[in-house]
Amino acid sequence: MRDVPVAALRSLVAPATWQATFHVLAGMFLGAAIGGVLWLLAVLWWAAGYSLVDGPTGHPLLTMLYAAAAVIGPLALLPCARFFGALQRERFRALAGVHIAAPKPEAGPGWARLLRPWATGASWRQLAYHVLAPVLTGLGGALVVLCWSALPLAALWGDRVSRGWYVLWFGGATLALFAGPWVARGVAAADTAVARRLLGPGRAEQLSERVESLARSRADLVDAADAERRRIERDLHDGVQQRLVSLAMNLGMARTAFAGGSPEVVEVIAAAHDEATTALAELRDFVRGLHPAVLDDRGLAAALSGVAARAPLPVKVRVDVARRCSPSIEAIAYFAVSEALTNVAKHAGASRAEVVAERVGHRLIVTVTDNGRGGASLDGAGTGLRGLARRAAAVDGTLTLLSPPGGPTAVTVDIPCE
Amino acid sequence: MRVVLAEDSVLLRAGLTKLLTDGGFQVVAAVSDADQLLAAVDEHRPDVAVVDVRMPPTHTDEGIRAALVIRRQHPRIALCVLSQYVEESYATDLLSVDTSGVGYLLKDRVAQVSDFLDALRRVAAGGTALDPEVVAQLLVRRRDDPLERLTPRERDVLRLMAEGRSNNGITEALKVSNSAVEKYVSNIFAKLDLPPADADHRRVLAVLKYLGDGLPAD
């Protein structure tokens, strides 16, 4: 309990208290000024409109002025509201350290830019803040000023209070002073909460921005993963693979050189040589599965004809992609075909297959069909295909498997190709 | 026999130089990229150029492109291309000009020292040496053309011919008699409608037919 007075005293001099106070005071003046300007605009417009309706008198130039004011008034109102909104946001940034994102600026040329503010909620919300702010910060600011100046005021008017009420009079003033920090912070918080709702982007706008940024970061992630695979492939190719080739070659030379030596030596060298050769073949398959270098060099057509050539059944390939897609997209298409053909060879019992890759508008559509027995599903044998379906989904694409019992089976990948 | 070697990995370049020197080749230049390769070939006019596919600066298919330049500028210089992977499109490029004096092998094959040196000698002498994987890929692709008429065994024989083996080599590989191989070979000639000429020429034609037919013109 002893700490309470100390805490109360400390809160009187706390930076946050004074920040809130300045913020509220600035808001009081700025809000009043903005409100005044807007009221003035409204009054001018109303007066001009009223004069026009009432039947203008005086010089014809005056009539034209009225007409101009009547037309320009509404057009200027919302842009003004947005400009003042920016001022208010600046107040929040500079005095309260609160960053409120600006609503999206109006795009479009000429008339569209003049008229669009009327159709966007953001403009009306900002106007609402300017109407509300004088009331909120005006009353709140007055309250804050009253709290801070409670003691001097009490002293000033002290002679009007009868002697018996002195204690209560100054006690109340002291209480008001100690309430000052909380009042200032409370008013500032209320002002901030209202401003966040009214001066910032609306919920739909926030959501659409969030969706955009999520889509962007997801695409970056896909690209990054792809680039990483490429880097690992390159590192393995330049490093381990060359070293293994060299090792196997040296063992091969040793094998030749010691061919007439003692059987134990020959046997050990031969075993090591065979091991190295096997490791090399395994590493080659692995690295190829990571990322096929030919895809970067020569594109989808060359890479797919390579996959088709390696398949243990005849595969017809038709690639009709005039402009190349991004590397990540090509990689997804490549691995989808590779995986689909592996499945065809393993499970379909097919005697032939066909791969067609075409660009349709901004989509790359790759289809792998076979004449096998069908009945395949993404949940069944093709776990690789399920992974690829996920990879396709990550770029807003789809991988579909159509495989009625009795066949034929068709795997279709539909991915964006800007 | 004089060799120019292009390989960007220092380790492998040194190893290959030693292997070739031990194998009785004279390595007149060992370089690390395509430009140096072309310069070295111009300068030394070797019998054969051994070329890695992936070299600086882009690490893609420099070797193949350099090999095609050499083929155009010096048609008599034999080419042996080494690659970490066998790609049908590289093979197609390489074989589209001329199939004599051309080799396309997986890099792994250098570990089978004597096989590799044999293949290189064959290429230097104007023959072909294609990696079994290349052959397998080309074979699958051409399954629905005249080669379809061949029996699986005859196709095996043709595949070995394409790898550059002699009848004796085929006999050994397939563990059949010499006369059986001769019979397969003559069947192949007949089924591929090859005009009677001297045996070696027909042999080359059969391989050409096998590899070359249906290769895209580009």
Boltz contact constraints between the chains, C-beta under 6 A:
constraints:
  - contact:
      token1: [A, 241]
      token2: [B, 84]
      max_distance: 6.0
  - contact:
      token1: [A, 242]
      token2: [B, 9]
      max_distance: 6.0
  - contact:
      token1: [A, 242]
      token2: [B, 11]
      max_distance: 6.0
  - contact:
      token1: [A, 242]
      token2: [B, 12]
      max_distance: 6.0
  - contact:
      token1: [A, 245]
      token2: [B, 12]
      max_distance: 6.0
  - contact:
      token1: [A, 245]
      token2: [B, 107]
      max_distance: 6.0
  - contact:
      token1: [A, 246]
      token2: [B, 11]
      max_distance: 6.0
  - contact:
      token1: [A, 246]
      token2: [B, 12]
      max_distance: 6.0
  - contact:
      token1: [A, 246]
      token2: [B, 15]
      max_distance: 6.0
  - contact:
      token1: [A, 248]
      token2: [B, 111]
      max_distance: 6.0
  - contact:
      token1: [A, 249]
      token2: [B, 15]
      max_distance: 6.0
  - contact:
      token1: [A, 249]
      token2: [B, 110]
      max_distance: 6.0
  - contact:
      token1: [A, 249]
      token2: [B, 111]
      max_distance: 6.0
  - contact:
      token1: [A, 252]
      token2: [B, 111]
      max_distance: 6.0
  - contact:
      token1: [A, 252]
      token2: [B, 113]
      max_distance: 6.0
  - contact:
      token1: [A, 253]
      token2: [B, 113]
      max_distance: 6.0
  - contact:
      token1: [A, 256]
      token2: [B, 113]
      max_distance: 6.0
  - contact:
      token1: [A, 277]
      token2: [B, 111]
      max_distance: 6.0
  - contact:
      token1: [A, 280]
      token2: [B, 108]
      max_distance: 6.0
  - contact:
      token1: [A, 294]
      token2: [B, 87]
      max_distance: 6.0
  - contact:
      token1: [A, 297]
      token2: [B, 60]
      max_distance: 6.0
  - contact:
      token1: [A, 297]
      token2: [B, 61]
      max_distance: 6.0
  - contact:
      token1: [A, 298]
      token2: [B, 89]
      max_distance: 6.0
  - contact:
      token1: [A, 302]
      token2: [B, 89]
      max_distance: 6.0
  - contact:
      token1: [A, 305]
      token2: [B, 88]
      max_distance: 6.0
  - contact:
      token1: [A, 306]
      token2: [B, 87]
      max_distance: 6.0
  - contact:
      token1: [A, 306]
      token2: [B, 88]
      max_distance: 6.0
  - contact:
      token1: [A, 309]
      token2: [B, 88]
      max_distance: 6.0
  - contact:
      token1: [A, 309]
      token2: [B, 137]
      max_distance: 6.0
  - contact:
      token1: [A, 309]
      token2: [B, 140]
      max_distance: 6.0
  - contact:
      token1: [A, 309]
      token2: [B, 141]
      max_distance: 6.0
  - contact:
      token1: [A, 314]
      token2: [B, 143]
      max_distance: 6.0
